[in-house]
Amino acid sequence: MKVLVTGISGQVGHDVVNELIRRGHGAVGAGSSPAYSGLQDGSAAQSAPYRQLDITCASAVRQVLREEQPDAVIHCAAWTAVDAAEDEENRQQVMAVNAAGTGYLAEGCRELDCPMVYLSTDYVFDGQGTEPWQADSCDFGPLSVYGRSKLEGEQLVRKTLEKYFIVRIAWVFGASGKNFVKTMLALSEKYESLRVVCDQIGTPTYTRDLARLLADMIETERYGTYHATNEGGYISWYEFACEIFRQAGKGTKVLPVTTAEYGLSKAARPFNSRLDKSKLQEMGFAPLPHWQDALSRYLKEIE
């Protein structure tokens, strides 16, 4: 199977390409830069065939897909700078990348009759209440420009394709790119104590575990919308930070604060990012491992 992976230089795309090649599939990475600009780790992702691709250009998307003729597309590219997305000068580009670009890829997949995987987010919901969001819920209410752009991307995929996987994830951490774990570890080198919000609840997602699931999905025809984070229950960012420092052997003190007390953020964050993942097992997919186990493996990966 030949798979085109957008966003290869990012956290998820990097590990998806590595997983595909490990399984013996052909993988072509795509990104906006002239050449691969991700983690220089000597992995398969770094040496995989690469195509420069501006997904906001319909003709460019059409040309690359026609030339590559993939059997599937895993769309990992996205504008993920949530706060910067709120700036007026960025909003048009955010929608162009996360919404329109996704639509162009979906149209290209329809032309080739190949399935598409689209990575979405907990931000498509309004984050209220305490009940986990169901994968097939239509109770949307994004609070931010980023959330609205990702929801529009979802809607374009559903409108355009029958062969699709929409996979909502949250709190992503991986070796390539920035994430909460790396930020906490870096800050612990500068400060003896850190303030971390305790009223936003969800579950982390390790990109290596997610990559395995996405590869599993495209080897099937069990299309639909799914939620995929690591197992182990729901936690706060504060609890996540405490576990990061415990496993890393850091003595950094973590102070729990509310979102209101923390302040600073331009974009509203969902308080309730609990994603119900039961549909995965119902459809025959193996759940992701416990988040504490994932964190342990990740810390070893980046040490």
Secondary structure in CASP SS format (residue, H / E / C, confidence):
PFRMAT SS
TARGET T0000
AUTHOR 0000-0000-0000
METHOD secondary structure of the structure
MODEL  1
M C 1.00
K E 1.00
V E 1.00
L E 1.00
V E 1.00
T E 1.00
G C 1.00
I C 1.00
S C 1.00
G C 1.00
Q H 1.00
V H 1.00
G H 1.00
H H 1.00
D H 1.00
V H 1.00
V H 1.00
N H 1.00
E H 1.00
L H 1.00
I H 1.00
R H 1.00
R C 1.00
G C 1.00
H C 1.00
G E 1.00
A E 1.00
V E 1.00
G E 1.00
A E 1.00
G E 1.00
S C 1.00
S C 1.00
P C 1.00
A C 1.00
Y C 1.00
S C 1.00
G C 1.00
L C 1.00
Q C 1.00
D C 1.00
G C 1.00
S C 1.00
A H 1.00
A H 1.00
Q H 1.00
S H 1.00
A C 1.00
P C 1.00
Y E 1.00
R E 1.00
Q E 1.00
L C 1.00
D C 1.00
I C 1.00
T C 1.00
C C 1.00
A H 1.00
S H 1.00
A H 1.00
V H 1.00
R H 1.00
Q H 1.00
V H 1.00
L H 1.00
R H 1.00
E H 1.00
E H 1.00
Q C 1.00
P C 1.00
D C 1.00
A E 1.00
V E 1.00
I E 1.00
H E 1.00
C C 1.00
A C 1.00
A C 1.00
W C 1.00
T C 1.00
A C 1.00
V C 1.00
D C 1.00
A H 1.00
A H 1.00
E H 1.00
D C 1.00
E H 1.00
E H 1.00
N H 1.00
R H 1.00
Q H 1.00
Q H 1.00
V H 1.00
M H 1.00
A H 1.00
V H 1.00
N H 1.00
A H 1.00
A H 1.00
G H 1.00
T H 1.00
G H 1.00
Y H 1.00
L H 1.00
A H 1.00
E H 1.00
G H 1.00
C H 1.00
R H 1.00
E H 1.00
L H 1.00
D C 1.00
C C 1.00
P C 1.00
M E 1.00
V E 1.00
Y E 1.00
L E 1.00
S E 1.00
T E 1.00
D H 1.00
Y H 1.00
V H 1.00
F C 1.00
D C 1.00
G C 1.00
Q C 1.00
G C 1.00
T C 1.00
E C 1.00
P C 1.00
W E 1.00
Q C 1.00
A C 1.00
D C 1.00
S C 1.00
C C 1.00
D C 1.00
F C 1.00
G C 1.00
P C 1.00
L C 1.00
S C 1.00
V H 1.00
Y H 1.00
G H 1.00
R H 1.00
S H 1.00
K H 1.00
L H 1.00
E H 1.00
G H 1.00
E H 1.00
Q H 1.00
L H 1.00
V H 1.00
R H 1.00
K H 1.00
T H 1.00
L C 1.00
E C 1.00
K C 1.00
Y E 1.00
F E 1.00
I E 1.00
V E 1.00
R E 1.00
I E 1.00
A C 1.00
W C 1.00
V E 1.00
F E 1.00
G C 1.00
A C 1.00
S C 1.00
G C 1.00
K C 1.00
N C 1.00
F H 1.00
V H 1.00
K H 1.00
T H 1.00
M H 1.00
L H 1.00
A H 1.00
L H 1.00
S H 1.00
E C 1.00
K C 1.00
Y C 1.00
E C 1.00
S E 1.00
L E 1.00
R E 1.00
V E 1.00
V E 1.00
C C 1.00
D C 1.00
Q C 1.00
I E 1.00
G E 1.00
T C 1.00
P C 1.00
T E 1.00
Y E 1.00
T H 1.00
R H 1.00
D H 1.00
L H 1.00
A H 1.00
R H 1.00
L H 1.00
L H 1.00
A H 1.00
D H 1.00
M H 1.00
I H 1.00
E C 1.00
T C 1.00
E C 1.00
R C 1.00
Y C 1.00
G E 1.00
T E 1.00
Y E 1.00
H E 1.00
A C 1.00
T C 1.00
N E 1.00
E E 1.00
G C 1.00
G C 1.00
Y C 1.00
I E 1.00
S E 1.00
W H 1.00
Y H 1.00
E H 1.00
F H 1.00
A H 1.00
C H 1.00
E H 1.00
I H 1.00
F H 1.00
R H 1.00
Q H 1.00
A H 1.00
G C 1.00
K C 1.00
G C 1.00
T C 1.00
K E 1.00
V E 1.00
L E 1.00
P E 1.00
V E 1.00
T C 1.00
T H 1.00
A H 1.00
E H 1.00
Y H 1.00
G C 1.00
L C 1.00
S C 1.00
K C 1.00
A C 1.00
A C 1.00
R C 1.00
P C 1.00
F C 1.00
N E 1.00
S C 1.00
R C 1.00
L E 1.00
D C 1.00
K C 1.00
S H 1.00
K H 1.00
L H 1.00
Q H 1.00
E H 1.00
M C 1.00
G C 1.00
F C 1.00
A C 1.00
P C 1.00
L E 1.00
P E 1.00
H E 1.00
W H 1.00
Q H 1.00
D H 1.00
A H 1.00
L H 1.00
S H 1.00
R H 1.00
Y H 1.00
L H 1.00
K H 1.00
E H 1.00
I H 1.00
E C 1.00
END
